[in-house]
């Protein structure tokens, strides 16, 4: 894996690396009140320790089910799940994903020639158009910004996969069907290079 790049696309910094594995959360546009957004935007550069606390606070808030939660409806959750599966193995390597009522978690690795921003844009653009078409409306479905964390160790990878897969249960959603973990996800990070050079 090549060196880390830090990019600022909007309000949150993004740590990226060619060949990197990411834990990403993206959410519906109405899932977080403005007061919470202001808290997340309070700094142009979030330190790694601070990043974890902010991410945890955001996740707790989202799990409480704010906003319209349209992804609770199977027809819309199916659209998102299908989009996540569509290019597994050709544009990215998928480790785990979970579609929640108002947000989505994904643990994946972009393959050569594809990058984090491009993959996220494709998922959000396609699903936004499809879901809006079903709802007979237009406009933003997803919040423009997303949270991403560059995985830096096997332990972090296992933690991200476990968090993603267990998220519905922790949010009180029994037998939620919109969860996936690859066969290798819990068998250990076999053939996964997560070493980062600086």
C-alpha positions in Angstrom: 0.0 0.0 0.0 1.3 3.4 -0.9 1.6 6.4 1.4 -1.4 8.2 3.0 -3.0 11.3 1.4 -5.1 13.6 3.5 -7.8 15.4 1.5 -10.4 17.8 2.7 -13.6 17.5 0.7 -16.0 19.8 2.4 -15.9 19.7 6.2 -14.3 16.4 7.2 -10.7 15.3 6.3 -10.3 12.0 4.4 -7.3 9.8 4.8 -6.8 7.8 1.6 -4.2 5.4 0.3 -4.0 3.4 -2.9 -5.0 -0.2 -2.0 -6.5 1.0 1.2 -9.4 -0.6 3.0 -12.1 1.7 4.3 -15.0 1.7 6.8 -17.5 4.1 5.4 -20.9 5.5 6.7 -23.2 7.5 4.5 -26.6 8.7 5.5 -29.9 10.1 4.3 -30.0 13.9 4.0 -32.7 14.2 6.8 -31.0 11.8 9.3 -29.1 14.4 11.4 -30.4 17.7 12.8 -28.4 20.9 12.0 -27.2 21.2 15.6 -25.5 17.8 15.3 -24.0 18.8 12.0 -22.5 22.0 13.4 -20.8 19.9 16.1 -19.3 17.6 13.5 -18.1 20.6 11.5 -16.5 22.5 14.4 -13.0 21.9 13.1 -11.4 21.7 9.6 -9.0 19.1 10.8 -10.2 16.3 13.1 -7.4 14.6 15.0 -7.5 10.7 14.9 -8.5 10.4 18.6 -11.2 13.1 18.2 -12.4 11.3 15.0 -13.4 8.2 17.0 -15.4 10.1 19.5 -17.3 12.1 16.8 -17.9 8.9 14.8 -19.3 7.1 17.9 -21.6 10.0 18.7 -22.9 10.2 15.1 -23.5 6.4 15.0 -25.4 6.5 18.3 -27.6 9.3 17.0 -28.3 7.5 13.7 -29.1 4.2 15.4 -31.9 6.0 17.3 -33.7 6.4 13.9 -33.8 10.1 13.2 -35.4 11.4 10.0 -37.7 9.7 7.5 -35.9 6.3 7.7 -37.1 5.4 4.2 -34.6 2.5 4.0 -36.8 0.7 6.6 -39.0 -0.1 3.6 -37.7 -3.3 1.8 -38.1 -1.9 -1.7 -35.7 0.9 -0.9 -33.3 -1.1 1.1 -33.2 -3.6 -1.8 -32.1 -0.9 -4.2 -29.2 0.1 -1.9 -28.2 -3.6 -1.2 -28.2 -4.4 -4.9 -26.0 -1.3 -5.7 -23.5 -2.4 -3.1 -23.3 -5.9 -4.5 -23.2 -4.8 -8.2 -19.5 -4.4 -8.7 -18.0 -6.5 -5.9 -14.9 -8.1 -7.4 -14.7 -5.7 -10.4 -14.5 -2.2 -8.9 -14.0 -3.1 -5.2 -13.5 -5.9 -2.8 -16.4 -6.0 -0.3 -15.8 -7.2 3.2 -19.1 -6.2 4.8 -22.1 -3.9 4.5 -25.3 -3.1 6.3 -28.2 -1.0 5.1 -29.9 0.6 8.2 -33.2 2.6 8.1 -31.4 6.0 7.7 -27.7 5.2 6.9 -25.4 2.6 5.4 -22.1 1.1 6.6 -19.6 -0.5 4.2 -16.2 -2.1 4.7 -14.5 -2.4 1.3 -11.3 -2.0 -0.7 -11.3 -0.1 -4.0 -9.6 -2.1 -6.7 -6.9 -0.7 -9.0 -8.3 2.1 -11.2 -11.1 3.0 -8.8 -11.1 5.3 -5.8 -13.1 5.9 -2.6 -14.8 9.1 -3.8 -15.8 7.7 -7.2 -17.3 4.5 -5.7 -19.3 6.5 -3.1 -20.5 8.9 -5.8 -21.7 6.0 -7.9 -23.6 4.3 -5.1 -25.2 7.4 -3.9 -26.0 8.8 -7.4 -27.6 5.5 -8.6 -29.6 4.8 -5.5 -30.7 8.4 -5.1 -32.1 8.5 -8.6 -33.8 5.1 -8.3 -35.4 5.7 -4.9 -36.5 9.2 -5.9 -38.1 7.7 -9.0 -40.1 5.4 -6.9 -41.1 8.2 -4.6 -42.0 10.5 -7.5 -39.8 13.2 -6.2 -36.4 14.9 -7.0 -33.7 16.4 -4.9 -31.0 15.1 -2.6 -31.6 11.8 -1.0 -28.1 11.4 0.6 -26.1 13.8 2.7 -23.3 15.1 0.5 -20.5 14.4 3.0 -19.8 10.9 4.3 -17.6 9.5 7.1 -14.7 7.3 6.1 -11.9 5.6 8.1 -8.8 4.2 6.5 -8.2 0.8 8.1 -4.7 0.6 9.4 -4.4 -2.9 11.0 -6.0 -6.3 11.0 -7.5 -5.6 14.4 -9.2 -2.5 13.0 -10.5 -4.4 10.0 -12.1 -7.1 12.2 -13.6 -4.4 14.5 -15.1 -2.5 11.5 -16.6 -5.7 10.1 -18.0 -6.8 13.4 -19.5 -3.3 14.0 -21.1 -3.3 10.6 -22.6 -6.8 10.9 -23.8 -6.3 14.5 -25.2 -2.8 14.0 -28.9 -3.8 13.4 -28.9 -6.0 16.5 -27.4 -3.2 18.6 -30.1 -0.9 17.3 -32.8 -3.3 18.4 -33.7 -4.6 14.9 -34.1 -8.4 15.1 -33.7 -10.5 12.0 -32.9 -7.4 9.8 -32.0 -8.9 6.4 -29.9 -6.1 4.9 -26.5 -7.3 6.3 -23.6 -8.9 4.5 -20.2 -10.2 5.4 -17.9 -11.9 2.9 -16.7 -15.5 3.5 -13.3 -14.2 4.4 -14.6 -11.5 6.8 -14.6 -13.6 9.9 -12.0 -16.1 8.8 -9.3 -13.5 9.4 -7.9 -11.0 7.0 -6.4 -13.6 4.7 -4.6 -12.1 1.8 -5.4 -8.6 3.0 -2.4 -6.2 2.9 -3.2 -3.3 5.2 0.3 -2.2 5.8 0.7 1.6 5.3 3.9 3.4 4.5 4.3 7.0 5.4 
